[in-house]
Amino acid sequence: MILFGKKNSKANEAENNLTVYREIADILGIPAEKQGMIDNPRQYYTDNAERYSERFIEGNDVDDDEIRWMVL
């Protein structure tokens, strides 16, 4: 069933979430070059694994949205 003309509601929701993360990052004053965690959170996690491990956060235990939110 298609409601309100949305074929890919999951895809639309994911894109909307990315938009919200970008807006929050802008509000917080995070420069665009530091916003890599939004588009590629797994790479950001890998590049900053030491910071996460200091907080007892393991990459396999969190999903991409959790990585983004913790960074923001």
Secondary structure, 3 states (H helix, E strand, C coil): CCCCCCCCHHHHHHHHHHHHHHHHHHHHCCCHHHCHHHHCHHHHHHHCHHHHHHCCCCHHHCCHHHHHHHHC
